[in-house]
Amino acid sequence: MAERNLENMTITLTKEEKKALKQAALDNDMSASELVRKWIAEYWKKQEAKK
């Protein structure tokens, strides 16, 4: 993977939300961080399409 300029971010989740996030990541064969970055990218793409 190409070197990227990544930063850490802290979020607060319930135990159930954390478990669901980890399971969703496993279901998609990626890390939770990768899944969140994917969701953010999809959100930005949808926002750009609205303009």
C-alpha positions as a printed NumPy array, in Angstrom:
array([[  0.   ,   0.   ,   0.   ],
       [  1.252,   3.459,  -0.824],
       [  2.365,   5.559,   2.129],
       [ -0.393,   7.929,   3.202],
       [ -0.608,  10.822,   5.599],
       [ -3.043,   9.358,   8.126],
       [ -4.177,  10.809,  11.443],
       [ -5.956,   9.204,  14.363],
       [ -9.441,  10.161,  15.46 ],
       [-11.327,   9.049,  18.542],
       [-15.036,   8.264,  18.42 ],
       [-17.361,   7.125,  21.175],
       [-19.512,   4.064,  20.494],
       [-21.642,   1.772,  22.588],
       [-20.389,  -1.79 ,  22.962],
       [-23.086,  -2.895,  20.551],
       [-22.09 ,  -0.284,  17.947],
       [-18.427,  -1.241,  18.248],
       [-19.271,  -4.913,  17.823],
       [-21.445,  -4.13 ,  14.79 ],
       [-18.698,  -1.981,  13.222],
       [-16.099,  -4.698,  13.699],
       [-18.47 ,  -7.313,  12.259],
       [-19.265,  -5.116,   9.245],
       [-15.544,  -4.685,   8.648],
       [-14.956,  -8.444,   8.876],
       [-17.878,  -9.076,   6.518],
       [-16.195,  -6.759,   3.995],
       [-12.695,  -8.204,   4.566],
       [-11.256,  -4.888,   5.739],
       [-10.322,  -3.108,   8.933],
       [-12.797,  -0.93 ,  10.803],
       [-10.698,   2.108,   9.832],
       [-10.829,   1.193,   6.157],
       [-14.59 ,   0.712,   6.377],
       [-15.125,   4.105,   8.025],
       [-12.913,   5.785,   5.402],
       [-14.976,   4.052,   2.678],
       [-18.229,   5.27 ,   4.245],
       [-16.884,   8.826,   4.455],
       [-15.779,   8.738,   0.809],
       [-19.225,   7.494,  -0.245],
       [-20.881,  10.265,   1.787],
       [-18.696,  12.937,   0.137],
       [-19.477,  11.496,  -3.299],
       [-23.227,  11.696,  -2.585],
       [-22.875,  15.255,  -1.32 ],
       [-21.006,  16.3  ,  -4.463],
       [-23.732,  14.726,  -6.616],
       [-26.34 ,  16.912,  -4.877],
       [-24.573,  20.105,  -5.962]])
